[in-house]
Amino acid sequence: MSRQSHSTDVLVIGSGAAGLTAALTLAQQRTVTVLAKGPLTSGSTAWAQGGIAAVLDAGDTFEDHIRDTRVAGAGLNRRETVEFVIERAPKAIARLVELGVPFNADGASLHLTREGGHSHRRIVHVNDATGWAVQAALLKACEANPNITLLPDHSCIDLVTGRNEERYSGSGRVWGAYALDGATGRVQVYRARATIMASGGAGRVYQFSTAPRGATGDGIAMAWRAGARVSNMEMMQFHPTCLYNLEVKNFLITEAVRGEGGQLKHPVTGHRFMPDYDPRAELAPRDVVARAIDDQIKRFGLDYVHLDISHMPPEFVKEHFPTIHEKLLGLGIDMTKEPIPVVPAQHYTCGGILVGLDARTDLPGLWAAGECTESGLHGANRLASNSLLECFVFGEAAGRDILECWDRLYDPPAIREWDESRVTDSDEEVVIKQNWTEIRRFMWNYVGIVRTTKRLERAAHRIRMLTDEIEDYYGHFRVTTDLIELRNLLQCADLIVQSALKRHESRGLHFILDYPNTDLVARDTVLVP
């Protein structure tokens, strides 16, 4: 085997909650290699402020959590998936406690907060930085495990399938991935019996997003190119309250600020506008709140609206939101005394690679978990704090399923090395930057919170023009992380627009003025490669 090829039992793409949970499950019996595009902590998990939803309160029931999830998901959820995840939530929390996650406690029990769309207090949290604490605990456990190899700075380009075998096969079987090693600048083959895609969402398709810089939909695009179906890509969640600040990009003001009494107001008149849109006011689901803010901004020509919790006692605010309070003070905003300027921003990809309860995709040898998937949990709109939960449950499900069917998985065959014989180094990085900016801008303007068929068709037209340009560029120049991301970003933009044009109704996150009504029957939008 050449120095450009590495073998492992299982390859995990992504080092967030889903990928690391899967790795820990597998490492009891198998060797696992985890590839992260940037640093090991650069995924969305570390950014999750809110917490993890689980039924732990005396008056709460699984049935209530299931109902809340389906109401938020506008009936598009698959009930068996919702039950599967919610019934496993308390156990997932117990495992995290064992790993040393320092959840806030009320005496002997965990402190529970409440967020929009939930009928009970059921969010376990570590102040307002839960994701960071979870990421740290999972990484520490993985670093201590001799069966797990963690490789940061590896950008995956494409899945290795039967087409890449030295003896070509049309099987569609996945045998690992080609990845660009940032340290050497060389493309390596990572071969494995089983591959788990846990690469996160596609938020960076949009101009304004709370997602980290690397959320460019890589896994969704790679699985699509390899032949897997994707589902419900039009269901892009916009978080209602992202800090509006020209210096600081993507700082999220957690849902819990509204859950603990924060009010949304017109920045000039001070009018509290949410009761005009929904009887649940600030506690309405995210899609409702985001559309209301979008309407205020467009109707009155505003840059932002105000989120105000200054009527609550200062100590209460500082105790509940220490991270946000400190961050805002550094920007000259004291949230205990004045309102916070906020705008909606893309926040979560509810659609993705189609998976079953065993986390299997359409492709033999490929499993997937977390935000890159469409498991049926979120439906047309994710309920707050169900996202980390999905990562733990499906990360474990993928690991368990691979262990159970291990004896039926074969060792990978000889794979062709990456061919760089006909390409040169790019002398036109400006092309990548220009196209990246253009995609994110037209997606925000044409495929945002409120849509029309005409705007979607305009976006589709732009995508067709850019596809030829980017494919030509990709064919002539050596791959870089920026080029890999641009190619995937455009692929995901195309999947979102195709899906949005297929849905002739408004449901959950997909609000289209040409079809304002909701159909009686909820149907998934499934795209077949």
C-alpha positions, -999 to 999 in steps of 0.1 A, spaced: 0 0 0 13 34 -9 21 62 16 -10 80 3 -34 53 16 -45 47 52 -66 19 65 -89 18 95 -118 -3 106 -142 27 106 -138 62 92 -158 90 108 -160 123 89 -167 151 114 -155 157 150 -187 171 165 -212 155 189 -225 129 163 -190 118 151 -174 116 185 -204 97 200 -201 72 172 -164 69 176 -167 62 214 -194 36 207 -172 18 181 -139 21 199 -149 -5 225 -142 -31 197 -128 -14 166 -102 11 154 -117 44 144 -101 74 125 -119 107 128 -113 134 102 -120 170 110 -118 197 83 -103 223 107 -94 221 144 -112 193 163 -134 219 180 -144 239 148 -178 223 142 -213 235 153 -214 215 185 -191 238 204 -213 268 193 -245 254 207 -255 277 236 -289 264 245 -288 229 258 -302 194 253 -339 185 255 -349 155 276 -379 145 297 -365 147 333 -392 169 350 -418 153 373 -448 166 354 -433 160 319 -439 130 297 -424 114 265 -458 120 249 -456 157 256 -421 160 242 -432 140 211 -462 163 206 -441 195 210 -416 181 184 -443 173 159 -462 206 164 -429 225 157 -422 202 128 -456 211 112 -465 174 109 -437 165 86 -418 145 112 -418 107 111 -434 96 143 -413 64 148 -381 86 146 -395 111 171 -403 84 196 -370 66 190 -350 98 198 -370 111 227 -373 78 245 -334 76 244 -329 112 256 -326 106 294 -300 78 288 -280 101 266 -279 127 293 -268 101 319 -239 91 296 -228 127 293 -229 131 331 -207 100 333 -182 116 308 -180 146 332 -202 172 315 -208 197 344 -246 204 338 -262 231 360 -279 215 390 -307 223 414 -296 205 445 -296 168 437 -313 171 403 -303 189 370 -315 225 365 -340 226 336 -347 257 315 -375 262 290 -373 273 253 -398 283 226 -421 255 215 -416 234 247 -446 228 270 -423 220 299 -389 229 314 -368 202 298 -335 217 287 -304 206 306 -276 231 301 -242 243 312 -249 280 317 -253 293 282 -224 274 267 -236 238 267 -221 228 234 -186 238 244 -188 217 276 -201 187 257 -175 190 229 -147 192 255 -159 161 274 -163 140 242 -129 151 229 -112 143 262 -128 108 262 -117 102 226 -82 115 231 -78 90 260 -90 60 239 -61 41 221 -85 29 194 -94 64 182 -71 84 159 -81 121 157 -69 139 125 -76 177 124 -70 198 92 -83 171 68 -108 183 41 -127 155 26 -132 158 -12 -153 129 -22 -164 95 -9 -144 65 -22 -169 41 -40 -168 11 -63 -160 35 -91 -126 43 -74 -116 6 -70 -85 -4 -90 -108 -30 -106 -138 -7 -113 -171 -18 -98 -205 -2 -102 -216 -14 -68 -220 21 -52 -203 6 -21 -185 32 0 -150 24 11 -139 56 28 -129 90 14 -103 111 -4 -91 139 19 -67 168 15 -41 167 43 -36 204 53 -1 197 67 13 182 35 -11 197 9 -14 161 -5 -47 142 -11 -47 109 8 -70 78 5 -86 68 38 -100 33 34 -124 17 58 -149 -12 60 -175 13 73 -178 51 69 -199 75 91 -208 109 77 -212 134 106 -201 165 88 -227 190 100 -250 213 81 -249 237 51 -256 271 68 -228 289 51 -248 288 19 -264 319 33 -250 354 37 -261 356 74 -257 325 94 -250 315 130 -231 284 117 -193 282 119 -172 290 89 -168 253 79 -206 246 76 -205 243 38 -227 212 34 -197 190 25 -212 157 36 -245 163 20 -229 172 -13 -204 142 -11 -232 117 -4 -254 131 -32 -225 129 -57 -219 93 -46 -256 84 -52 -275 88 -19 -309 105 -18 -314 137 1 -347 149 17 -364 182 27 -335 205 18 -359 234 15 -364 233 53 -337 258 64 -342 271 99 -335 307 106 -327 316 142 -348 347 150 -321 364 171 -286 368 159 -267 399 172 -267 427 147 -231 441 148 -210 450 118 -178 440 135 -189 407 150 -203 380 127 -226 352 137 -230 358 175 -262 340 185 -285 353 213 -300 321 226 -337 313 225 -335 310 263 -333 349 266 -369 349 253 -378 318 274 -368 338 305 -388 369 297 -370 388 269 -393 408 247 -390 418 210 -396 455 202 -396 480 174 -363 499 178 -378 533 172 -413 532 188 -405 506 214 -437 487 205 -437 450 216 -448 434 183 -448 396 188 -484 395 203 -496 411 170 -484 379 152 -491 350 175 -508 345 209 -477 327 222 -458 359 216 -420 355 221 -424 318 229 -439 309 195 -417 285 174 -387 299 156 -402 300 122 -431 322 134 -407 346 153 -382 348 124 -410 357 99 -424 383 123 -390 400 126 -384 397 89 -418 414 83 -410 443 107 -376 448 91 -390 449 55 -422 468 64 -404 496 83 -371 496 64 -352 486 96 -317 472 99 -326 452 131 -352 449 159 -346 450 197 -346 421 221 -351 435 256 -346 417 289 -336 448 309 -369 447 328 -356 416 347 -334 420 378 -297 425 367 -284 396 389 -310 373 373 -298 382 338 -260 379 346 -265 346 364 -286 330 335 -265 344 306 -229 350 317 -213 343 283 -237 366 264 -236 393 290 -198 394 290 -196 393 252 -221 422 248 -203 443 275 -172 440 254 -192 456 225 -205 484 247 -240 469 252 -252 462 288 -281 438 284 -292 444 321 -299 481 312 -306 483 274 -320 462 245 -299 441 222 -301 447 184 -309 414 166 -317 401 131 -327 366 119 -299 344 105 -297 309 90 -293 286 119 -299 249 112 -303 226 82 -334 204 89 -330 184 56 -301 163 45 -290 127 37 -319 104 41 -313 79 69 -332 52 88 -334 45 125 -301 25 122 -285 56 106 -280 37 73 -280 57 41 -289 44 6 -253 35 0 -239 2 14 -210 10 37 -222 45 45 -239 56 77 -248 92 87 -257 111 118 -264 147 130 -272 178 111 -261 164 77 -290 140 78 -328 140 74 -338 113 100 -374 123 103 -369 139 138 -372 176 129 -398 176 101 -405 211 87 -389 229 117 -365 218 144 -377 222 180 -351 240 201 -325 218 218 -335 186 198 -303 190 177 -276 179 201 -300 152 212 -302 138 177 -264 137 174 -261 116 206 -289 92 197 -280 87 160 -242 87 166 -247 58 190 -272 41 166 -247 42 138 -219 28 160 -241 0 173 -254 -10 139 -219 -12 125 -208 -34 154 -238 -57 149 -233 -62 112 -195 -62 113 -190 -98 102 -210 -90 70 -187 -61 61 -156 -68 39 -121 -54 40 -117 -26 14 -102 -35 -19 -73 -17 -36 -83 19 -43 -69 42 -71 -48 71 -58 -59 107 -64 -47 118 -98 -31 152 -99 -12 147 -132 -33 171 -153 -38 201 -129 -18 231 -119 -18 255 -89 -45 281 -91 -34 317 -99 -70 330 -96 -81 327 -59 -103 358 -65 -126 336 -86 -134 315 -55 -140 345 -33 -162 362 -59 -184 330 -65 -186 323 -27 -199 358 -20 -224 357 -50 -239 324 -39 -244 335 -3 -260 368 -14 -285 354 -39 -295 326 -15 -302 351 12 -322 374 -11 -340 348 -32 -343 316 -10 -346 331 25 -373 333 52 -400 343 27 -399 329 -9 -416 333 -42 -415 311 -73 -400 339 -93 -372 344 -68 -365 307 -67 -363 305 -105 -338 334 -105 -316 315 -80 -318 284 -101 -307 304 -132 -277 318 -112 -268 283 -101 -268 269 -136 -244 296 -148 -220 291 -118 -220 253 -121 -202 253 -154 -177 279 -142 -169 261 -110 -167 226 -126 -143 240 -152 -122 256 -124 -122 223 -104 -111 203 -134 -80 225 -141 -66 234 -107 -52 216 -76 -78 213 -49 -77 236 -19 -101 236 11 -116 268 -3 -123 252 -37 -137 220 -21 -161 241 0 -172 263 -29 -180 232 -50 -201 217 -21 -217 251 -13 -230 254 -48 -242 217 -48 -262 223 -16 -276 256 -29 -289 237 -60 -304 210 -37 -322 236 -16 -336 255 -46 -347 222 -64 -365 211 -32 -381 245 -27 -395 246 -62 -410 211 -57 -430 221 -26 -462 238 -37 -474 247 -2 -462 267 28 -452 244 58 -430 252 87 -398 268 75 -408 268 38 -430 299 34 -438 308 -2 -461 336 -12 -474 318 -43 -487 289 -22 -496 303 13 -518 274 23 -507 241 39 -517 208 22 -538 183 42 -512 156 38 -475 162 48 -451 148 22 -413 147 23 -394 163 -7 -370 135 -17 -345 141 -44 -329 111 -62 -295 115 -78 
